[in-house]
């Protein structure tokens, strides 16, 4: 789910990747709960 952020600084890119990872983790939790329902 990583998007190219070549114009951003490495620190901002790292934050963006961390945000993507968190979003994917949250989505997986939501998907798991939907499967249970």
PDB file of N, CA, C, O and CB in Angstrom:
ATOM      1  N   UNK A   1       0.846  -1.210   0.000  1.00  0.00           N
ATOM      2  CA  UNK A   1       0.000   0.000   0.000  1.00  0.00           C
ATOM      3  C   UNK A   1       0.878   1.255   0.000  1.00  0.00           C
ATOM      4  O   UNK A   1       0.375   2.373   0.112  1.00  0.00           O
ATOM      5  CB  UNK A   1      -0.955   0.009   1.238  1.00  0.00           C
ATOM      6  N   UNK A   2       2.185   1.060  -0.126  1.00  0.00           N
ATOM      7  CA  UNK A   2       3.096   2.201  -0.076  1.00  0.00           C
ATOM      8  C   UNK A   2       2.950   3.040  -1.335  1.00  0.00           C
ATOM      9  O   UNK A   2       2.843   2.510  -2.441  1.00  0.00           O
ATOM     10  CB  UNK A   2       4.555   1.730   0.089  1.00  0.00           C
ATOM     11  N   UNK A   3       2.945   4.354  -1.154  1.00  0.00           N
ATOM     12  CA  UNK A   3       2.859   5.246  -2.301  1.00  0.00           C
ATOM     13  C   UNK A   3       4.183   5.988  -2.441  1.00  0.00           C
ATOM     14  O   UNK A   3       4.822   6.292  -1.433  1.00  0.00           O
ATOM     15  CB  UNK A   3       1.672   6.244  -2.150  1.00  0.00           C
ATOM     16  N   UNK A   4       4.603   6.283  -3.647  1.00  0.00           N
ATOM     17  CA  UNK A   4       5.868   7.006  -3.837  1.00  0.00           C
ATOM     18  C   UNK A   4       5.774   8.444  -3.337  1.00  0.00           C
ATOM     19  O   UNK A   4       4.912   9.207  -3.774  1.00  0.00           O
ATOM     20  CB  UNK A   4       6.267   6.998  -5.315  1.00  0.00           C
ATOM     21  N   UNK A   5       6.656   8.803  -2.429  1.00  0.00           N
ATOM     22  CA  UNK A   5       6.690  10.175  -1.915  1.00  0.00           C
ATOM     23  C   UNK A   5       8.100  10.703  -2.142  1.00  0.00           C
ATOM     24  O   UNK A   5       8.803  11.041  -1.190  1.00  0.00           O
ATOM     25  CB  UNK A   5       6.287  10.242  -0.383  1.00  0.00           C
ATOM     26  N   UNK A   6       8.507  10.771  -3.392  1.00  0.00           N
ATOM     27  CA  UNK A   6       9.901  11.125  -3.695  1.00  0.00           C
ATOM     28  C   UNK A   6      10.169  12.599  -3.406  1.00  0.00           C
ATOM     29  O   UNK A   6      11.318  12.989  -3.199  1.00  0.00           O
ATOM     30  CB  UNK A   6      10.229  10.812  -5.165  1.00  0.00           C
ATOM     31  N   UNK A   7       9.123  13.420  -3.389  1.00  0.00           N
ATOM     32  CA  UNK A   7       9.341  14.852  -3.168  1.00  0.00           C
ATOM     33  C   UNK A   7       9.399  15.191  -1.685  1.00  0.00           C
ATOM     34  O   UNK A   7       9.732  16.319  -1.318  1.00  0.00           O
ATOM     35  CB  UNK A   7       8.240  15.664  -3.839  1.00  0.00           C
ATOM     36  N   UNK A   8       9.077  14.223  -0.828  1.00  0.00           N
ATOM     37  CA  UNK A   8       9.080  14.503   0.616  1.00  0.00           C
ATOM     38  C   UNK A   8      10.418  14.112   1.216  1.00  0.00           C
ATOM     39  O   UNK A   8      11.170  13.332   0.632  1.00  0.00           O
ATOM     40  CB  UNK A   8       7.932  13.748   1.332  1.00  0.00           C
ATOM     41  N   UNK A   9      10.704  14.660   2.380  1.00  0.00           N
ATOM     42  CA  UNK A   9      11.947  14.328   3.058  1.00  0.00           C
ATOM     43  C   UNK A   9      11.859  12.908   3.618  1.00  0.00           C
ATOM     44  O   UNK A   9      10.756  12.395   3.805  1.00  0.00           O
ATOM     45  CB  UNK A   9      12.248  15.348   4.187  1.00  0.00           C
ATOM     46  N   UNK A  10      12.998  12.263   3.888  1.00  0.00           N
ATOM     47  CA  UNK A  10      12.982  10.879   4.405  1.00  0.00           C
ATOM     48  C   UNK A  10      12.161  10.738   5.679  1.00  0.00           C
ATOM     49  O   UNK A  10      11.459   9.743   5.854  1.00  0.00           O
ATOM     50  CB  UNK A  10      14.402  10.405   4.671  1.00  0.00           C
ATOM     51  N   UNK A  11      12.241  11.732   6.578  1.00  0.00           N
ATOM     52  CA  UNK A  11      11.491  11.627   7.840  1.00  0.00           C
ATOM     53  C   UNK A  11       9.994  11.634   7.566  1.00  0.00           C
ATOM     54  O   UNK A  11       9.247  10.855   8.158  1.00  0.00           O
ATOM     55  CB  UNK A  11      11.863  12.784   8.799  1.00  0.00           C
ATOM     56  N   UNK A  12       9.556  12.513   6.670  1.00  0.00           N
ATOM     57  CA  UNK A  12       8.133  12.576   6.328  1.00  0.00           C
ATOM     58  C   UNK A  12       7.720  11.286   5.632  1.00  0.00           C
ATOM     59  O   UNK A  12       6.622  10.780   5.862  1.00  0.00           O
ATOM     60  CB  UNK A  12       7.831  13.804   5.425  1.00  0.00           C
ATOM     61  N   UNK A  13       8.599  10.750   4.778  1.00  0.00           N
ATOM     62  CA  UNK A  13       8.317   9.492   4.105  1.00  0.00           C
ATOM     63  C   UNK A  13       8.160   8.364   5.120  1.00  0.00           C
ATOM     64  O   UNK A  13       7.277   7.518   4.981  1.00  0.00           O
ATOM     65  CB  UNK A  13       9.427   9.159   3.103  1.00  0.00           C
ATOM     66  N   UNK A  14       9.020   8.352   6.145  1.00  0.00           N
ATOM     67  CA  UNK A  14       8.932   7.321   7.172  1.00  0.00           C
ATOM     68  C   UNK A  14       7.599   7.429   7.907  1.00  0.00           C
ATOM     69  O   UNK A  14       6.960   6.417   8.197  1.00  0.00           O
ATOM     70  CB  UNK A  14      10.109   7.437   8.165  1.00  0.00           C
ATOM     71  N   UNK A  15       7.182   8.661   8.208  1.00  0.00           N
ATOM     72  CA  UNK A  15       5.894   8.850   8.883  1.00  0.00           C
ATOM     73  C   UNK A  15       4.757   8.377   7.990  1.00  0.00           C
ATOM     74  O   UNK A  15       3.788   7.785   8.466  1.00  0.00           O
ATOM     75  CB  UNK A  15       5.689  10.331   9.269  1.00  0.00           C
ATOM     76  N   UNK A  16       4.879   8.641   6.687  1.00  0.00           N
ATOM     77  CA  UNK A  16       3.828   8.220   5.761  1.00  0.00           C
ATOM     78  C   UNK A  16       3.756   6.694   5.722  1.00  0.00           C
ATOM     79  O   UNK A  16       2.665   6.124   5.733  1.00  0.00           O
ATOM     80  CB  UNK A  16       4.085   8.790   4.339  1.00  0.00           C
ATOM     81  N   UNK A  17       4.919   6.029   5.677  1.00  0.00           N
ATOM     82  CA  UNK A  17       4.924   4.562   5.652  1.00  0.00           C
ATOM     83  C   UNK A  17       4.346   4.018   6.952  1.00  0.00           C
ATOM     84  O   UNK A  17       3.598   3.041   6.937  1.00  0.00           O
ATOM     85  CB  UNK A  17       6.358   4.018   5.432  1.00  0.00           C
ATOM     86  N   UNK A  18       4.689   4.647   8.084  1.00  0.00           N
ATOM     87  CA  UNK A  18       4.156   4.193   9.371  1.00  0.00           C
ATOM     88  C   UNK A  18       2.640   4.356   9.382  1.00  0.00           C
ATOM     89  O   UNK A  18       1.924   3.486   9.877  1.00  0.00           O
ATOM     90  CB  UNK A  18       4.798   4.980  10.548  1.00  0.00           C
ATOM     91  N   UNK A  19       2.155   5.457   8.844  1.00  0.00           N
ATOM     92  CA  UNK A  19       0.710   5.672   8.780  1.00  0.00           C
ATOM     93  C   UNK A  19       0.043   4.619   7.902  1.00  0.00           C
ATOM     94  O   UNK A  19      -1.035   4.121   8.226  1.00  0.00           O
ATOM     95  CB  UNK A  19       0.399   7.078   8.249  1.00  0.00           C
ATOM     96  N   UNK A  20       0.696   4.283   6.778  1.00  0.00           N
ATOM     97  CA  UNK A  20       0.125   3.260   5.903  1.00  0.00           C
ATOM     98  C   UNK A  20       0.061   1.926   6.639  1.00  0.00           C
ATOM     99  O   UNK A  20      -0.937   1.212   6.545  1.00  0.00           O
ATOM    100  CB  UNK A  20       0.955   3.122   4.603  1.00  0.00           C
ATOM    101  N   UNK A  21       1.130   1.585   7.376  1.00  0.00           N
ATOM    102  CA  UNK A  21       1.148   0.320   8.117  1.00  0.00           C
ATOM    103  C   UNK A  21       0.026   0.294   9.152  1.00  0.00           C
ATOM    104  O   UNK A  21      -0.656  -0.718   9.312  1.00  0.00           O
ATOM    105  CB  UNK A  21       2.517   0.112   8.806  1.00  0.00           C
ATOM    106  N   UNK A  22      -0.161   1.418   9.854  1.00  0.00           N
ATOM    107  CA  UNK A  22      -1.227   1.476  10.863  1.00  0.00           C
ATOM    108  C   UNK A  22      -2.583   1.331  10.194  1.00  0.00           C
ATOM    109  O   UNK A  22      -3.455   0.625  10.701  1.00  0.00           O
ATOM    110  CB  UNK A  22      -1.161   2.800  11.663  1.00  0.00           C
ATOM    111  N   UNK A  23      -2.766   1.991   9.067  1.00  0.00           N
ATOM    112  CA  UNK A  23      -4.043   1.905   8.362  1.00  0.00           C
ATOM    113  C   UNK A  23      -4.326   0.474   7.911  1.00  0.00           C
ATOM    114  O   UNK A  23      -5.456  -0.002   8.018  1.00  0.00           O
ATOM    115  CB  UNK A  23      -4.050   2.850   7.156  1.00  0.00           C
ATOM    116  N   UNK A  24      -3.297  -0.209   7.407  1.00  0.00           N
ATOM    117  CA  UNK A  24      -3.476  -1.594   6.960  1.00  0.00           C
ATOM    118  C   UNK A  24      -3.821  -2.473   8.156  1.00  0.00           C
ATOM    119  O   UNK A  24      -4.695  -3.334   8.054  1.00  0.00           O
ATOM    120  CB  UNK A  24      -2.197  -2.120   6.245  1.00  0.00           C
ATOM    121  N   UNK A  25      -3.146  -2.269   9.293  1.00  0.00           N
ATOM    122  CA  UNK A  25      -3.418  -3.081  10.483  1.00  0.00           C
ATOM    123  C   UNK A  25      -4.857  -2.860  10.944  1.00  0.00           C
ATOM    124  O   UNK A  25      -5.560  -3.816  11.272  1.00  0.00           O
ATOM    125  CB  UNK A  25      -2.424  -2.737  11.626  1.00  0.00           C
ATOM    126  N   UNK A  26      -5.296  -1.599  10.968  1.00  0.00           N
ATOM    127  CA  UNK A  26      -6.670  -1.303  11.394  1.00  0.00           C
ATOM    128  C   UNK A  26      -7.657  -1.933  10.418  1.00  0.00           C
ATOM    129  O   UNK A  26      -8.674  -2.489  10.832  1.00  0.00           O
ATOM    130  CB  UNK A  26      -6.905   0.233  11.488  1.00  0.00           C
ATOM    131  N   UNK A  27      -7.355  -1.848   9.111  1.00  0.00           N
ATOM    132  CA  UNK A  27      -8.260  -2.421   8.106  1.00  0.00           C
ATOM    133  C   UNK A  27      -8.364  -3.924   8.291  1.00  0.00           C
ATOM    134  O   UNK A  27      -9.442  -4.501   8.150  1.00  0.00           O
ATOM    135  CB  UNK A  27      -7.775  -2.091   6.677  1.00  0.00           C
ATOM    136  N   UNK A  28      -7.213  -4.573   8.615  1.00  0.00           N
ATOM    137  CA  UNK A  28      -7.247  -6.026   8.823  1.00  0.00           C
ATOM    138  C   UNK A  28      -8.134  -6.363  10.019  1.00  0.00           C
ATOM    139  O   UNK A  28      -8.881  -7.341   9.982  1.00  0.00           O
ATOM    140  CB  UNK A  28      -5.815  -6.585   9.038  1.00  0.00           C
ATOM    141  N   UNK A  29      -8.055  -5.563  11.074  1.00  0.00           N
ATOM    142  CA  UNK A  29      -8.896  -5.808  12.250  1.00  0.00           C
ATOM    143  C   UNK A  29     -10.371  -5.643  11.874  1.00  0.00           C
ATOM    144  O   UNK A  29     -11.211  -6.457  12.258  1.00  0.00           O
ATOM    145  CB  UNK A  29      -8.517  -4.842  13.413  1.00  0.00           C
ATOM    146  N   UNK A  30     -10.675  -4.588  11.125  1.00  0.00           N
ATOM    147  CA  UNK A  30     -12.069  -4.361  10.718  1.00  0.00           C
ATOM    148  C   UNK A  30     -12.555  -5.508   9.845  1.00  0.00           C
ATOM    149  O   UNK A  30     -13.675  -5.990  10.016  1.00  0.00           O
ATOM    150  CB  UNK A  30     -12.210  -3.018   9.962  1.00  0.00           C
ATOM    151  N   UNK A  31     -11.718  -5.947   8.912  1.00  0.00           N
ATOM    152  CA  UNK A  31     -12.100  -7.050   8.019  1.00  0.00           C
ATOM    153  C   UNK A  31     -12.340  -8.322   8.827  1.00  0.00           C
ATOM    154  O   UNK A  31     -13.280  -9.066   8.549  1.00  0.00           O
ATOM    155  CB  UNK A  31     -11.007  -7.293   6.946  1.00  0.00           C
ATOM    156  N   UNK A  32     -11.492  -8.574   9.826  1.00  0.00           N
ATOM    157  CA  UNK A  32     -11.663  -9.771  10.649  1.00  0.00           C
ATOM    158  C   UNK A  32     -12.991  -9.699  11.396  1.00  0.00           C
ATOM    159  O   UNK A  32     -13.703 -10.699  11.492  1.00  0.00           O
ATOM    160  CB  UNK A  32     -10.486  -9.926  11.647  1.00  0.00           C
ATOM    161  N   UNK A  33     -13.330  -8.526  11.924  1.00  0.00           N
ATOM    162  CA  UNK A  33     -14.599  -8.388  12.657  1.00  0.00           C
ATOM    163  C   UNK A  33     -15.780  -8.555  11.713  1.00  0.00           C
ATOM    164  O   UNK A  33     -16.800  -9.125  12.100  1.00  0.00           O
ATOM    165  CB  UNK A  33     -14.676  -7.017  13.366  1.00  0.00           C
ATOM    166  N   UNK A  34     -15.661  -8.069  10.482  1.00  0.00           N
ATOM    167  CA  UNK A  34     -16.749  -8.228   9.513  1.00  0.00           C
ATOM    168  C   UNK A  34     -16.922  -9.706   9.181  1.00  0.00           C
ATOM    169  O   UNK A  34     -18.046 -10.175   9.000  1.00  0.00           O
ATOM    170  CB  UNK A  34     -16.469  -7.406   8.221  1.00  0.00           C
ATOM    171  N   UNK A  35     -15.813 -10.442   9.099  1.00  0.00           N
ATOM    172  CA  UNK A  35     -15.911 -11.878   8.808  1.00  0.00           C
ATOM    173  C   UNK A  35     -16.611 -12.588   9.962  1.00  0.00           C
ATOM    174  O   UNK A  35     -17.384 -13.519   9.738  1.00  0.00           O
ATOM    175  CB  UNK A  35     -14.503 -12.494   8.563  1.00  0.00           C
ATOM    176  N   UNK A  36     -16.345 -12.155  11.202  1.00  0.00           N
ATOM    177  CA  UNK A  36     -16.998 -12.769  12.363  1.00  0.00           C
ATOM    178  C   UNK A  36     -18.509 -12.494  12.293  1.00  0.00           C
ATOM    179  O   UNK A  36     -19.323 -13.379  12.553  1.00  0.00           O
ATOM    180  CB  UNK A  36     -16.391 -12.219  13.706  1.00  0.00           C
ATOM    181  N   UNK A  37     -18.868 -11.246  11.935  1.00  0.00           N
ATOM    182  CA  UNK A  37     -20.282 -10.909  11.836  1.00  0.00           C
ATOM    183  C   UNK A  37     -20.869 -11.628  10.621  1.00  0.00           C
ATOM    184  O   UNK A  37     -22.059 -11.491  10.338  1.00  0.00           O
ATOM    185  CB  UNK A  37     -20.489  -9.363  11.729  1.00  0.00           C
TER     186      UNK A  37
END
